């Protein structure tokens, strides 16, 4: 039997833990009555672990120390909800304890699980018994009591102790006992510990079974600990580590369910409050909050799309373009036009749709391979994903214009693909350096007109180059021209070009948008 946990075993844990959480998500959601009965703990754990699994898939780390650090960092940045933040801090504390290990022996595992349990508890402003924190502590105690050097046996003992602690959670927390359920986040941790024990032994654990407790029967829509608070606020925070204790104190005075995970200047902050502004201002006082999310508990949870319907995920480089895709029903990931997005970002977004049939629009030639890689990861878990051949944002806009969520998935993909393929595209940008192009040599600062990603015009005026580009795009005809202006475009650029087309191509319909994209003052599509 193995006497050490290595990077390969951790990668198995990432993948098997993801599959196990995916299978158990609905059951965990159904158990969720603490701290509020919002039925999202399984979903939040899965969304957080999606990032962990993606980091494990992409990492080239060869040591337990390096890989665990990458997994923890991914969890901190992606942590969703109270349970996700606690899980992120659990992994982070584990990584901190294993920071010098090539492999983790039985002694390291015992110490690491204890550190993880302590770290998870420290993430919560007001720890409560009968929760995932109790289960984590029991797992550490079980590992400590196990004798020998067999890592798999130590983890099996930790799992058994965690399962027993989970079964006792209704005895410790009144709301669980009244609802007839065990703690939802504790259940999620048991699922992940089972995957870790299996990964250490090299044997994939069986699919998670339903817990012994009966179906949830919450006596009230909300648990007493959050009875007075209407909103969940969560954000990433760039701030010094020594500012976090003070921030936690401020948030505890504002609300409850305060949880903070992070380190090295990046933290994930979660709180239930009534004063949304005050919770965000507390973060501003010590650093830079970003990726801010606010959920009103009274709002119904989004329902998954029908299995036969197609959900959209689109990559967009700026808020103006993102708003256009959202208006068409797409979930948007930031990227393109020189902005990067990871495979993990795309997988997480596709999971968020709640649909097993997803259309992914890369909208950038350079992001097509990454989109395909993300699609392959999701397909491996049983989802159907189509990556549309949208090599430019204007092709993506043409595709979503014909999207019909009520249409059969295959038919919808065909219609959207046809619309994207029928759209010729061009762009205007500024040369960043001297270079040899198809149109001749350009100098840094020259205005370039690109047709299907190739430079066809070089000039010194954005409007003149844009007009020349339109002439080239319309040589073969066209019925609809889409103009998308960027952040560096003159305020009257789209109006000037529309007037130009009204004179030179009076039968062509023109649609203009303020996309706000960087690098490209103008994007053009011709259908």
C-alpha positions, 0 to 999 in steps of 0.5 A, a space after each residue: 500500500 502507498 506510504 506517500 501521497 504524490 502529485 499524481 494522486 492529488 490530480 486523481 483527487 481533483 478529477 474524482 472529487 469533481 465527478 463525485 461532487 457533480 453526482 452528489 450536487 443535487 442531494 447536497 443542495 437538498 440538505 441545505 438548511 444552514 445557515 439559510 435554506 437556499 438550496 445551493 451548498 452543493 452547487 457552490 461546492 461544485 463551482 469552487 471545485 471546478 476551478 480546483 479540478 481545472 487547475 489540477 488538469 492544467 498544472 505541470 507541478 511535480 511536487 505536492 507542495 507546488 500542486 497543492 498551492 496551485 489548487 488552493 489559489 484556484 479555489 480562493 479565486 473561484 470560491 462561491 458562497 459560504 461553503 466555497 470560501 470555507 473549502 478554499 480556506 481548508 485547501 489553503 491551510 493544507 497547502 501552507 502545511 505542505 509547503 515544503 513537501 515533494 510527497 506527503 507521508 502518513 505523518 504529513 497527512 495527519 498534520 495536514 488534515 489538522 491544519 486544514 480543519 484549523 484553517 477552515 475554522 479560522 475562516 469563519 467569524 462565528 464557528 458553529 458546531 454541527 457543521 462542516 467545521 465539526 466534520 473537518 475536525 473529526 476527520 483530522 482526529 480520525 487520521 491522528 488515531 490511525 496507526 502505521 505508515 500506510 497513507 491510504 489507511 490513514 485517509 480511510 480512517 479520516 473518512 470513517 471519522 468524518 462520516 460518523 461526525 456527519 451523522 451526528 450533526 443533527 444532534 448538535 444543530 437544532 435546525 438540522 434536527 428539525 429538518 431531518 437532515 445532516 449538514 450539507 457542507 459537511 456532506 460535501 466534505 465527506 464526498 471529497 475525503 472519499 475521493 482523496 482516500 480513493 486517490 491515495 489507494 488508486 481506487 476510484 470510490 463508488 458514486 456517492 450514496 444518499 445520506 441516511 437522513 430523510 428528505 429535508 423538511 425545513 420548518 422555516 425558509 431561513 435559519 435563525 442565524 441569518 433571520 435578520 439579513 436579506 443579502 449575500 455579498 461576496 467579492 475578491 479583495 486585493 488587500 494586505 493580509 494584516 488588514 483581514 482581521 479588522 475587516 472580519 470584525 467590521 463585517 461581523 458587526 454588519 451581518 453574519 455568515 462571515 467567511 474569508 479565505 486567501 493570503 498573499 494579498 488576494 482574499 475571497 470575502 463572504 457575508 450576509 448583510 442588509 447594508 450592501 454598500 457598507 459591506 463593500 465599503 469595508 473592503 474598499 477601506 482596506 483594499 480593492 474589491 472586485 468581482 463583486 456579487 450580491 444575491 437577495 435571498 428572497 429571489 428564487 434560485 435560477 432553474 436549470 434549462 431544459 435538457 433539450 435546450 441550448 444555453 450560451 456562453 460567450 467570451 467578450 473583451 469589454 462590458 459593452 459587448 458583454 451586455 449585448 451577449 447577455 441581452 441574447 441570453 448568454 453567460 459572459 466570460 471576460 477575454 479576447 482583444 488581448 485579454 486572457 481567460 483560462 480553461 477553468 473560467 470557461 468550464 466554470 461558466 458552462 457549469 453555471 448555466 445549469 444546462 447539459 447542452 451548451 453552445 460556447 462562442 470563443 469570438 476570438 481566433 486565438 481563444 478557439 483552442 482554449 474553448 475546445 479544451 474547455 469543451 472537452 473537459 465538460 464533455 468528459 462529465 457527460 455534457 454536450 458542448 458545441 464550440 461555434 466557429 466564431 473567430 471574431 466578436 461580430 461573428 458571435 453577435 451574428 450567431 446569437 441573433 439567430 439563437 432560439 432556446 426553444 429549438 432543438 439543440 442540434 438545429 440551434 447549433 446549425 443555425 448559429 454556425 451558419 450565421 457566424 460563417 456567413 459573416 465576413 469580419 474586419 477590424 481597425 487597430 494601431 500597430 504596436 511595433 514595426 513589422 512587415 505585413 501583406 500590405 507592406 511595411 508598417 511603423 509603430 503607431 500606424 493605423 492598420 485595417 485587418 480583413 479576416 485577421 490579415 493586414 490589408 490597409 496601412 494609414 495614419 487616420 482611423 476614419 480613412 482606414 475604416 472607410 477603405 476597410 468597408 469598401 473591401 468587405 463589401 466588394 462581394 456584396 452584403 445586406 447588413 453591416 455591423 459597426 462596433 466602436 472601441 474605447 479609443 474610437 472618436 465619438 463620431 466614428 460610427 456616425 461618420 461611417 454610417 453616413 459614408 455607407 448611406 452615400 456609397 451603399 444606400 441599400 445596405 442596412 447599418 447597425 452600430 454598437 458601443 462595444 468599449 473593447 480595447 486595442 481595436 477602435 473599430 470591429 466590422 461585420 458584414 452579413 
